[in-house]
Amino acid sequence: YKTMSLARARVTEILNGVTPTPKRPEDTKMRTIKKGSKGDAVKLWQQIMVINGIDIGKWGIDGDFGTATQTATNKFKKQVGLAQNGTVDDATWTKGLESVK
């Protein structure tokens, strides 16, 4: 939960135009999410997708990692040069957070 709070705080800072605070490597470790995952980590990922202009489907930011979020994830991963496997792992979280700086 500490990592989730730090990530959420970072996205909020970015959205409010505040320069993000430096992060330590251990602060960027997020749990892997994939199709079927639900909750705050999924909502945060969906917010990152929306900020990047990637369509996450008609349900929007709902905290449910369904087909539309999986498709959006693969689109994002292709854009940043990561394997398109539909999962949000450490490397994907890192690229996602970097993308909203």
Secondary structure, 3 states (H helix, E strand, C coil): CHHHHHHHHHHHHHHCCCCCCCCCHHHCCCCCECCCCECHHHHHHHHHHHHCCCCCCCCCCCCECCHHHHHHHHHHHHHCCCCCCCCECHHHHHHHHHHCC
